Amino acid sequence: MDLNRLSRVAIVGTSCSGKTILAHALSRPLGAPHTELDALYWGPNWTPLQAEDFRSRVQAAVAEPSWVVDGNYSIVRDLVWSNATTLVWLNYPFFLVFPRSVRRTFRRIVTRELLFSGNRELFTIADPGWIPWWVVRSFWRHRREYPAVLRQPAYSHLQVLEFTWPDQAERFLSSCAVKSRDPSV
């Protein structure tokens, strides 16, 4: 792993793998802004942004000299991945992320946590977009899709860091914190 290649970092993984938490924590030692794609995509009342507007917002974020972006939107993958120097894939086991999705969803419902554009998590268990169902529907697709997409020549420049367990991501974050304190590391 080349810590000097962490100027523009894309973090991907299934819902509830910890993308946003890692991205936020990583942005501090890197001194880079953190952009959460969900925050750019969702408008009030869970209204998605029009594709052109979403791409425009993402393009502005990745035009910066350094950044940390988290999210899995294939509609902007070309913008994010092409401009990234490093891609971190949180490829954790289903038995870890699915229970996280249930706990996080219920915590957000109970606490009425404010999310993007004033939205709140809803108790919509029958909705196929409900996060635990989304994890079930998207988990294996991402596992198949990411290796194939990463083999494309357009993304051969990426330093890819695949973490299959949270302690690997924690060690990575610790090494970045050490590097920020001592650039000779």
C-alpha positions in Angstrom: 0.0 0.0 0.0 1.4 3.4 -1.1 0.2 6.0 1.4 1.5 8.7 -0.9 -1.3 7.7 -3.4 -4.1 8.7 -1.0 -4.8 12.2 -2.4 -8.2 11.2 -4.0 -9.8 8.2 -2.3 -13.1 6.5 -3.4 -14.6 4.2 -0.7 -17.1 1.6 -1.9 -18.9 -1.4 -0.3 -22.4 -2.6 0.4 -24.8 -0.5 2.5 -23.8 -0.6 6.2 -20.2 -1.7 5.6 -18.9 1.5 7.2 -18.1 3.5 4.1 -19.1 6.9 5.5 -17.5 6.3 8.9 -14.2 5.3 7.3 -14.4 8.2 4.8 -15.1 10.8 7.5 -12.2 9.4 9.7 -9.8 9.2 6.7 -10.5 12.7 5.5 -9.0 14.2 8.8 -5.4 12.8 8.5 -5.4 13.4 4.8 -6.6 16.9 5.2 -9.1 16.2 2.4 -12.8 17.1 2.1 -15.2 14.2 2.6 -18.2 13.9 0.2 -21.0 11.4 0.8 -22.7 10.6 -2.5 -26.0 9.9 -0.7 -26.0 13.5 0.5 -25.6 14.8 -3.0 -28.2 12.4 -4.5 -31.1 12.6 -2.1 -33.4 15.6 -1.9 -36.3 16.3 0.4 -38.9 13.6 0.8 -36.4 11.0 -0.5 -36.6 12.6 -4.0 -33.6 11.6 -6.1 -31.7 14.3 -7.9 -32.0 14.3 -11.7 -29.1 12.4 -13.3 -27.5 15.4 -14.9 -27.6 17.4 -11.7 -26.2 14.6 -9.7 -23.3 14.1 -12.1 -22.7 17.9 -12.1 -22.5 17.9 -8.3 -20.2 14.9 -8.2 -18.0 16.4 -11.0 -17.5 19.5 -8.9 -16.5 17.4 -5.8 -13.9 15.3 -7.7 -12.4 18.3 -9.5 -10.7 19.2 -6.2 -7.0 18.3 -5.8 -7.8 16.0 -2.9 -10.9 14.3 -1.5 -12.5 11.3 0.0 -15.8 10.2 -1.6 -18.0 7.3 -0.4 -20.8 5.7 -2.2 -21.8 3.1 -4.8 -23.7 5.0 -7.5 -22.9 3.4 -10.8 -24.2 6.5 -12.6 -21.2 8.5 -11.4 -18.7 5.7 -11.1 -16.8 6.9 -14.2 -16.4 10.4 -12.6 -15.3 9.2 -9.2 -13.1 6.2 -10.1 -11.4 7.9 -13.1 -10.3 10.8 -10.9 -9.4 8.7 -7.8 -5.9 7.6 -7.0 -7.0 4.9 -4.6 -10.2 2.8 -4.2 -11.0 1.2 -0.9 -13.4 -1.7 -1.1 -15.0 -2.7 2.2 -15.9 -6.2 1.1 -17.1 -7.5 4.4 -19.1 -10.8 4.9 -22.9 -10.8 4.6 -23.2 -12.1 8.2 -21.5 -8.9 9.4 -23.2 -6.2 7.2 -26.8 -7.5 7.3 -27.2 -7.3 11.1 -25.6 -3.9 11.0 -28.2 -2.8 8.4 -31.1 -3.9 10.7 -29.6 -2.3 13.8 -28.7 1.0 12.0 -32.2 1.2 10.4 -34.0 0.6 13.7 -31.7 3.0 15.5 -32.4 5.7 13.0 -36.2 5.1 13.2 -36.3 5.2 17.0 -34.0 8.2 17.3 -35.6 10.0 14.3 -32.0 10.7 13.1 -31.9 13.5 10.6 -30.4 12.4 7.3 -29.7 14.0 3.9 -31.9 17.0 3.0 -34.0 16.7 6.1 -35.0 13.1 5.5 -35.5 10.5 8.2 -35.4 6.7 8.0 -38.9 5.3 7.6 -40.3 2.0 8.9 -41.1 0.6 5.5 -40.3 -3.1 5.8 -42.4 -4.0 2.7 -40.5 -1.4 0.6 -37.8 -3.1 -1.6 -35.7 0.1 -1.0 -35.7 -0.4 2.7 -32.0 -0.7 3.7 -32.0 -4.3 5.1 -33.7 -5.5 1.9 -31.3 -3.3 -0.2 -28.4 -5.1 1.5 -29.9 -8.5 0.6 -30.5 -7.4 -3.0 -27.2 -5.6 -3.7 -24.6 -7.5 -1.6 -23.8 -10.4 -4.0 -24.2 -8.1 -7.1 -21.4 -5.8 -5.8 -19.2 -8.8 -5.0 -19.6 -10.0 -8.7 -19.5 -6.5 -10.3 -16.6 -4.8 -8.6 -13.8 -7.2 -9.7 -15.0 -7.2 -13.3 -15.3 -3.4 -13.4 -11.9 -3.0 -11.7 -10.3 -5.1 -14.5 -11.4 -2.4 -17.1 -8.4 -0.4 -18.5 -10.1 2.8 -17.5 -9.4 1.9 -13.8 -6.0 0.3 -14.1 -4.4 3.4 -12.5 -6.2 2.8 -9.2 -4.4 1.5 -6.1 -7.1 -0.9 -4.9 -7.3 -1.8 -1.2 -9.8 -4.5 -0.5 -10.6 -5.1 3.2 -12.5 -8.2 4.1 -12.8 -7.5 7.8 -13.1 -4.2 9.8 -9.8 -4.6 11.6 -8.0 -4.3 8.3 -9.7 -0.9 7.7 -8.8 0.1 11.3 -5.1 -0.7 10.7 -5.2 1.2 7.4 -6.7 4.2 9.1 -4.1 4.0 11.9 -1.3 3.9 9.3 -2.7 7.0 7.6 -2.9 8.8 11.0 0.8 8.0 11.6 1.7 9.1 8.1 0.0 12.5 8.6 2.0 13.1 11.8 5.3 11.9 10.2 5.4 12.3 6.4 8.6 10.4 6.2 6.8 7.2 7.2 
